[in-house]
């Protein structure tokens, strides 16, 4: 009797799931592949997988908000990477969905996906197994604590997504246990606080923290990242001098420290960076002369020194500048170039030097030229200013009338005098 009751209840409870499994199995096996794990398929559907793709969500021709890659396991395949792109703002990244995918998921990415962020900490299996995580303009807001639990990541990207923190050491909170990181990008994420004094990811080769609110000086301990090739700290609020220890990062190919408040000169140790191709120090408060050693850096291809307070003569030859794809030095009021060495086209935005090595300043504008710049309507009419010529004086007509009146007055006086003499 009990067995009969169980047999009656079994189909009614599990019939929808069984039908789904059968459909998946038949459809995918027809294509010569094992079916997707049923629990993972349900998780993908909760994240926005379209019904028309339920047969093979990992197919090469897959399109839509949910894009997945799967292994070749048996009897079921499992999802190894998942990307949610341009998803609906009603999408929710639930703990149940992550739990179902956690056993096999190695890469998780969100792009232009305004989904609700996870409310709970990542499942232990996901935290242990995930190797790459990317969130670009997605999830409204992301918890730094949630990220910090993904301790086995090798690649972490958070861009154009506010990072929910609140500690002056919030960057250290995120990466303090990520010993395997090789690429770290946290850009335009409202990150504040200071650069860590201790880095726990010795294998890091790519570090991009641009577009945040990071303050303070660049610590010498940054050079503990000896294998780093790409360093971007631009558009923050960093101050102080560029540390001389920067020369220890001998693998650097790109160094971008632009749009900060760095002061002092360019340290000589920059010359010990043999692989450096891009050096961007624009829009800081750097001063002193531009060091000549930059000419000896054979690999340099982009050099940006604009909008600083450099002075003296540009020390470069035309041959050196011809090797560069980018050279910018405008916005340095005390800087000038030697006209016998460089042309105005090459040293664009830099004043020429006089014979004493000082910038040749343009002549001051006259009051007339200032008025013309403010009010000139482009008509070119010499009478438009109501009786003044192009040099700022009275017009010829006004001068003629004045001379005529003067002569008439002189004749009147002369006649009066003659009349008195004749009497």
C-alpha positions in Angstrom: 0.0 0.0 0.0 2.8 2.4 0.9 4.7 1.5 -2.2 1.7 2.1 -4.3 1.2 5.6 -2.7 4.9 6.5 -3.4 4.6 5.4 -7.0 1.6 7.6 -7.4 3.3 10.7 -5.8 6.6 10.3 -7.6 5.5 11.3 -11.1 3.4 14.3 -9.9 6.3 15.8 -8.0 9.2 15.2 -10.3 7.5 14.9 -13.7 8.5 18.5 -14.8 12.1 18.0 -13.9 12.1 14.6 -15.5 10.7 16.0 -18.7 13.4 18.7 -18.7 16.1 16.2 -18.2 14.7 14.0 -21.0 14.5 17.0 -23.4 18.0 18.0 -22.6 19.4 14.5 -22.9 17.6 13.8 -26.2 18.5 17.1 -27.8 22.1 17.2 -26.8 22.8 13.5 -27.3 21.4 13.9 -30.8 24.3 16.3 -31.3 26.8 13.8 -30.0 27.4 15.3 -26.5 26.4 14.5 -23.0 23.6 16.5 -21.5 24.2 19.4 -19.1 23.9 18.8 -15.4 20.2 19.3 -14.6 20.8 21.5 -11.5 23.2 23.7 -13.4 20.8 24.0 -16.3 18.1 25.2 -13.8 20.7 27.7 -12.4 21.4 29.1 -15.9 17.7 29.5 -16.5 17.3 31.5 -13.3 20.1 33.8 -14.5 18.3 34.5 -17.8 19.1 31.6 -20.1 16.5 31.6 -23.0 14.2 28.6 -23.4 15.4 28.2 -27.0 18.9 27.5 -25.8 18.0 25.0 -23.1 19.0 22.2 -25.4 22.7 23.3 -25.5 23.6 26.4 -23.6 27.3 25.8 -24.2 27.0 25.6 -27.9 29.5 27.5 -30.1 26.6 29.4 -31.7 25.2 30.5 -28.3 23.9 34.1 -28.2 22.1 36.1 -25.6 22.6 37.4 -22.1 24.0 34.1 -20.7 27.1 32.7 -22.4 28.7 29.5 -21.0 31.4 27.1 -21.7 31.3 23.5 -20.5 33.6 20.6 -20.0 33.2 17.2 -21.7 32.2 15.3 -18.6 30.0 12.2 -18.4 27.2 11.4 -17.7 26.7 15.1 -17.5 28.6 18.1 -18.7 29.2 21.0 -16.3 29.7 24.7 -16.7 33.3 25.9 -16.4 32.9 29.5 -17.4 30.0 31.9 -17.4 29.5 35.4 -18.7 26.4 37.5 -18.2 26.2 40.3 -20.7 23.5 43.0 -21.3 21.2 41.1 -19.0 17.9 42.4 -17.7 17.8 44.7 -14.6 15.4 42.1 -13.0 18.1 39.5 -13.0 19.3 38.4 -9.6 22.5 36.5 -8.8 21.1 34.2 -6.2 23.1 32.1 -3.7 21.3 29.0 -5.0 22.4 29.5 -8.5 26.0 30.1 -7.5 25.8 27.0 -5.3 24.7 24.9 -8.2 27.5 26.1 -10.4 30.2 26.2 -7.8 31.4 22.6 -8.2 32.8 23.3 -11.7 32.9 27.1 -12.4 36.3 28.5 -12.9 35.6 31.9 -14.6 32.7 34.3 -13.9 32.1 37.5 -15.7 29.5 40.3 -15.7 29.5 43.0 -18.4 26.8 45.8 -18.6 24.7 43.6 -16.4 22.6 45.7 -13.9 21.7 42.6 -11.9 21.2 42.6 -8.1 24.6 41.7 -6.5 24.9 38.5 -4.4 23.7 39.1 -0.8 25.5 36.2 0.8 29.2 35.4 0.8 30.2 33.1 -2.1 29.8 29.4 -1.5 33.0 27.7 -0.3 33.3 25.6 -3.4 33.0 28.7 -5.6 35.6 30.6 -3.5 38.0 27.7 -3.7 37.5 26.9 -7.4 37.1 30.3 -9.1 40.2 31.5 -11.0 38.9 34.5 -12.9 36.3 37.1 -11.9 35.3 40.2 -13.9 32.7 42.8 -13.3 32.4 45.7 -15.8 29.6 48.2 -15.4 27.5 45.7 -13.6 25.9 44.7 -10.3 25.2 48.3 -9.2 27.6 47.8 -6.3 30.0 45.1 -5.3 31.1 44.2 -1.8 34.8 44.2 -1.1 34.3 41.6 1.6 32.5 39.3 -0.9 35.5 39.7 -3.3 38.0 39.0 -0.6 36.7 35.5 -0.2 37.7 34.5 -3.7 41.2 33.6 -2.5 42.3 31.5 -5.4 41.8 34.0 -8.2 44.6 34.6 -10.7 42.7 37.4 -12.5 40.4 40.0 -10.9 38.8 42.9 -12.8 36.4 45.4 -11.4 35.7 48.4 -13.7 33.1 51.1 -13.7 31.4 49.4 -10.7 31.3 51.1 -7.3 33.1 49.0 -4.7 31.3 49.0 -1.4 34.0 49.4 1.3 34.6 52.0 4.0 38.1 51.3 5.3 41.3 53.3 4.6 42.9 50.0 3.8 40.1 48.7 1.6 42.4 47.6 -1.2 44.4 45.5 1.2 41.1 44.0 2.4 40.4 42.8 -1.1 43.8 41.3 -2.0 45.3 40.4 1.3 44.6 36.7 0.8 44.9 36.5 -3.0 48.4 34.9 -3.2 47.9 33.6 -6.8 46.9 36.9 -8.5 48.7 37.7 -11.7 46.4 40.5 -13.1 44.5 43.0 -10.9 42.3 45.8 -12.3 40.1 47.9 -10.0 39.4 51.0 -12.1 36.7 53.7 -11.7 35.4 51.8 -8.7 35.3 54.6 -6.1 38.2 53.0 -4.3 39.7 55.2 -1.6 42.4 54.8 1.1 46.1 54.2 0.6 48.2 51.8 -1.4 49.1 48.8 0.6 52.5 48.7 2.3 52.4 44.9 2.1 51.5 43.0 -1.0 50.6 39.3 -0.7 50.5 38.6 -4.5 54.2 38.2 -5.5 53.2 36.9 -9.0 51.4 40.1 -10.0 52.3 41.3 -13.5 49.4 43.7 -14.3 48.2 46.3 -11.8 45.6 48.9 -12.8 44.1 51.1 -10.1 43.2 54.1 -12.3 40.3 56.4 -11.8 39.8 56.1 -8.1 40.4 58.2 -4.9 43.6 56.6 -3.6 45.6 59.1 -1.6 49.1 59.4 0.0 52.5 58.6 -1.4 53.6 55.7 -3.5 55.2 53.4 -1.0 58.7 51.9 -1.6 57.2 48.5 -0.9 55.5 48.6 -4.3 58.8 47.4 -5.7 58.2 44.1 -4.0 56.1 43.3 -7.1 59.3 42.5 -8.9 57.6 40.8 -11.9 55.2 43.6 -12.7 55.1 44.7 -16.4 52.1 47.1 -16.4 51.6 49.7 -13.7 48.7 52.2 -14.0 48.0 54.5 -11.0 46.6 57.4 -13.0 43.7 59.7 -12.0 44.0 59.3 -8.3 45.1 61.7 -5.5 48.6 60.5 -5.0 51.2 63.0 -3.8 54.8 63.1 -2.7 57.7 62.1 -5.0 58.1 59.2 -7.3 60.2 56.8 -5.2 63.7 56.1 -6.4 63.1 52.4 -5.8 60.8 52.4 -8.9 64.0 51.5 -10.7 63.8 48.0 -9.1 60.8 47.1 -11.3 63.0 46.1 -14.1 60.2 44.3 -16.0 58.1 47.4 -16.5 56.9 48.1 -20.0 54.2 50.6 -19.1 54.1 53.1 -16.2 51.2 55.6 -16.0 51.2 57.9 -13.1 49.3 60.8 -14.8 46.6 63.0 -13.3 47.8 62.9 -9.7 49.6 65.5 -7.5 53.1 64.0 -7.6 56.0 66.5 -7.1 59.7 66.6 -7.4 61.7 65.5 -10.4 62.0 62.3 -12.4 64.3 60.0 -10.5 67.5 58.9 -12.2 66.6 55.3 -11.4 64.0 55.4 -14.2 66.9 54.9 -16.5 67.4 51.4 -15.2 64.1 50.2 -16.6 65.3 48.5 -19.8 61.9 47.3 -21.0 60.0 50.6 -20.5 57.9 51.5 -23.6 55.3 53.9 -22.2 56.0 56.6 -19.6 53.1 58.9 -18.8 53.7 61.5 -16.1 51.3 64.1 -17.4 49.2 66.4 -15.3 51.2 66.3 -12.0 53.3 68.9 -10.2 56.7 67.6 -11.3 59.4 70.2 -11.6 63.1 70.6 -12.4 64.7 69.9 -15.7 63.8 67.0 -18.0 66.6 64.4 -17.5 68.8 63.7 -20.5 68.9 60.0 -19.7 65.5 59.5 -21.3 67.3 59.8 -24.7 69.3 56.7 -23.9 66.1 54.6 -23.3 66.0 52.7 -26.6 62.7 51.0 -26.0 60.7 54.2 -25.1 57.8 54.8 -27.5 55.4 57.1 -25.6 56.5 60.0 -23.4 53.9 62.3 -21.8 55.3 65.1 -19.6 52.5 67.7 -20.3 50.9 70.0 -17.6 53.7 69.9 -15.1 56.2 72.6 -13.9 59.3 71.5 -15.8 61.8 74.2 -16.7 64.9 74.7 -18.9 65.5 73.4 -22.4 63.9 70.3 -23.9 67.0 68.0 -24.0 65.9 65.8 -26.9 67.1 65.6 -30.5 64.8 65.3 -33.5 66.2 61.8 -34.1 65.1 60.7 -30.6 61.6 62.2 -30.9 61.2 60.6 -34.4 61.3 57.2 -32.6 58.4 58.1 -30.4 54.8 57.4 -31.3 53.7 60.0 -28.7 55.5 63.0 -27.3 53.7 65.6 -25.2 55.3 68.4 -23.2 52.8 71.3 -23.5 51.6 73.1 -20.4 55.0 73.6 -18.9 55.3 77.4 -18.8 59.1 77.5 -17.9 60.1 74.9 -20.6 61.4 75.8 -24.0 63.0 74.2 -27.0 66.1 75.0 -29.0 65.0 76.2 -32.5 68.2 75.0 -34.1 67.5 71.5 -32.9 63.7 71.1 -32.9 60.9 72.5 -34.9 57.7 74.0 -33.6 55.7 71.0 -35.0 57.8 68.5 -33.1 57.8 70.5 -29.9 54.1 71.4 -30.1 52.8 73.5 -27.3 56.3 74.4 -26.0 57.7 77.9 -26.4 61.0 78.5 -28.2 64.1 79.5 -26.3 65.8 82.9 -26.4 69.6 83.2 -26.5 69.7 82.8 -22.7 67.7 79.6 -22.6 64.4 81.1 -21.4 61.0 80.8 -23.1 60.2 83.4 -25.6 56.9 84.8 -24.4 54.3 86.1 -26.9 53.9 89.9 -27.0 51.2 91.2 -24.6 47.8 91.8 -26.2 46.7 95.5 -26.6 43.5 96.7 -25.3 42.2 97.0 -28.9 43.1 93.4 -29.7 41.5 92.2 -26.5 38.3 94.0 -27.5 38.5 92.6 -31.0 38.9 89.1 -29.6 35.9 89.5 -27.4 33.5 91.3 -29.7 34.7 90.7 -33.3 31.8 89.3 -35.4 34.1 88.2 -38.2 32.8 90.8 -40.7 36.2 92.5 -41.2 34.5 95.9 -41.5 37.0 98.6 -40.6 34.1 101.0 -39.5 32.5 98.5 -37.2 33.9 100.1 -34.1 32.4 103.5 -34.8 35.5 105.5 -35.9 38.6 103.6 -35.1 41.0 102.0 -37.5 42.6 98.6 -37.3 45.5 99.9 -35.2 43.3 101.4 -32.5 43.5 105.1 -33.5 40.8 107.5 -34.8 39.5 107.0 -38.4 40.7 109.2 -41.3 37.3 110.9 -41.5 37.5 112.0 -37.9 41.0 113.3 -38.3 39.9 115.3 -41.4 37.1 117.0 -39.6 39.4 117.9 -36.7 42.0 119.4 -38.9 39.4 121.4 -40.8 38.0 122.9 -37.7 41.5 123.8 -36.4 42.3 125.6 -39.6 39.0 127.5 -39.5 39.7 128.6 -36.0 43.2 129.7 -36.9 41.8 131.9 -39.8 39.3 133.5 -37.6 42.0 134.5 -35.1 44.2 135.7 -37.9 41.5 138.0 -39.3 40.7 139.5 -35.9 44.4 140.3 -35.4 44.7 141.9 -38.8 41.7 144.1 -38.2 43.2 145.4 -35.0 46.5 146.2 -36.7 44.7 148.1 -39.5 43.0 150.4 -37.0 
